[in-house]
Amino acid sequence: MPRPILATVHLDALRHNLNQARVRAPDAQVWAVVKANAYGHGIERSFEGLRSADGFALLDLEEAQRIRALDWRGPVLLLEGVFEPRDLELCSRLGLWHTVHCTEQLDWLAAHKTQAPHRVFLKLNSGMNRLGFTPTAFRAAWARLNALPQVEEISLMTHFSDADGPRGIAHQLAAFEAATVDLPGERSLCNSAAILRHAHTPLRGEGVSTLAADWVREGIALYGGAPDHPEHTAAGWDLRPAMTLSTRVIGVQSVLAGDTVGYGSTFTAPSAMRVGVIACGYADGYPRHAPTGTPVLVNGVRTRVVGRVSMDMITVDLSPLGDTAGIGAEVVLWGLSPVSGAALPVDEVAAAAGTISYELLCAVAPRVPMVAA
Ligand SMILES: *Cc1c(COP(=O)(O)O)cnc(C)c1O
């Protein structure tokens, strides 16, 4: 028998979450963001759940080829554009839309020989200071692109640094409007947090009235993570977990008051208790920094990690289960318990470990078997 650990991707949850974007941004077309192998869920495995998206957005040319290999004929957008001039040949061949965020990419495009002109998303650095042209350089970049025979259509794009938090988007929105208000072209501003929190914010510009138009770029919310946890929960946003990471109890220890558990003896039993040993560790992608107290479900009952996470095993407190949980008991690290239907949001596990759901989902290790259900 293989090790009992398993990741299950819930296609109905992907469909539900995608539909939530339609409800919140009814006038927008939705890019399903599937970078990082669909946030760890697997592009091929998730495709059935996401195929009603208007397009797929990602970074990696290899992933773009995989989307085309699934016979997806619709839009595919390279969110960081091309990395070197010859990538443009693949864009031409596969009909990939690509971001242009710097002068070098403009130069490469100007020198590119193509039969079919490209659709490009011109990126404004509206304040995040990662990728994009500054507001002062943006207009000249647009004019240069607009004059290129290699370009068929230019869309306008920016990315928010604080759509999930207290600083919000107003300063970046003002910069975007100032740089683009009289330029034609479709707009794309919203990530998941902006879809959930700011979709109805008015936007001034040609052919648009709200922030959600014309294209939203939805990532984490598709996969059932709340981008603004703990201010909101996934359930509070009506999002469903798209991944369950489950395993089983493979050992049980009855420890006495004062006994310690695991490497470094970081947990001392306050009284006699049963400790379950489960088949999951940091080599499976579970965060090693998850401390004592990190939530876990055993037979659908919520309990906690005790002691340090090791490479292949985690120790959990079986006290809330009485004597009912022994070897073979079902354990959910995050997602949905098939026993009780209880949910353990990946956001809670991430928060306990000092990180965010994105990182945990993307980090599920290749040795963990993953299936769609
Ligand atoms: C990853 C990414 C997104 C999606 O972000 P979420 O917070 O996961 O919704 C949107 N836009 C760009 C440019 C990205 O890189």
The ligand as an SDF file (V2000), in Angstrom:
LIG
                    3D

 15 15  0  0  0  0  0  0  0  0999 V2000
   -0.9040   36.1830   -9.6600 C   0  0  0  0  0  0  0  0  0  0  0  0
   -1.4850   37.3550  -10.3130 C   0  0  0  0  0  0  0  0  0  0  0  0
   -2.8630   37.6080  -10.2040 C   0  0  0  0  0  0  0  0  0  0  0  0
   -3.7820   36.7810   -9.3380 C   0  0  0  0  0  0  0  0  0  0  0  0
   -3.6460   37.1720   -8.0000 O   0  0  0  0  0  0  0  0  0  0  0  0
   -4.5950   36.5720   -6.8610 P   0  0  0  0  0  0  0  0  0  0  0  0
   -4.2740   37.3810   -5.6700 O   0  0  0  0  0  0  0  0  0  0  0  0
   -4.1850   35.1490   -6.6860 O   0  0  0  0  0  0  0  0  0  0  0  0
   -5.9740   36.6930   -7.3600 O   0  0  0  0  0  0  0  0  0  0  0  0
   -3.3670   38.6890  -10.8940 C   0  0  0  0  0  0  0  0  0  0  0  0
   -2.5770   39.4690  -11.6500 N   0  0  0  0  0  0  0  0  0  0  0  0
   -1.2580   39.2620  -11.7700 C   0  0  0  0  0  0  0  0  0  0  0  0
   -0.4340   40.1830  -12.5970 C   0  0  0  0  0  0  0  0  0  0  0  0
   -0.6650   38.2070  -11.1010 C   0  0  0  0  0  0  0  0  0  0  0  0
    0.6450   37.9950  -11.2180 O   0  0  0  0  0  0  0  0  0  0  0  0
  1  2  1  0
  2  3  1  0
  2 14  2  0
  3  4  1  0
  3 10  2  0
  4  5  1  0
  5  6  1  0
  6  7  2  0
  6  8  1  0
  6  9  1  0
 10 11  1  0
 11 12  2  0
 12 13  1  0
 12 14  1  0
 14 15  1  0
M  END
$$$$
